[in-house]
Amino acid sequence: MKMGPSDFSNGPIEKDDSEMEADEDNIEEEEEYDEEEFSRLNAELDALSSALDNIEKRNDSISDRLRKILEENRSIKEEADKDAEKNSEVTS
């Protein structure tokens, strides 16, 4: 079994200039990718936020309309009950 110089070293393995440049290029590519990825994710989050805001507005609108309908129905029922009460008193 042949052993190379790195097999006898206890310290860090030193890289030559071409390996160091390749590592720097990889780091730059990762940073660019991360920035692009973050930009894309931010855009998606903004779109989701807008969609949720629209859903919330629609929900509030539906809720308001339902309240109005319930109030109208309640008042109509109260009037119908009063009319029925009057009619029962007249016929009695």
Secondary structure, 3 states (H helix, E strand, C coil): CCCCHHHHCCCCCCCCHHHHHHHHHHHHHHHHHHHHHHHHHHHHHHHHHHHHHHHHHHHHHHHHHHHHHHHHHHHHHHHHHHHHHHHHHHHC
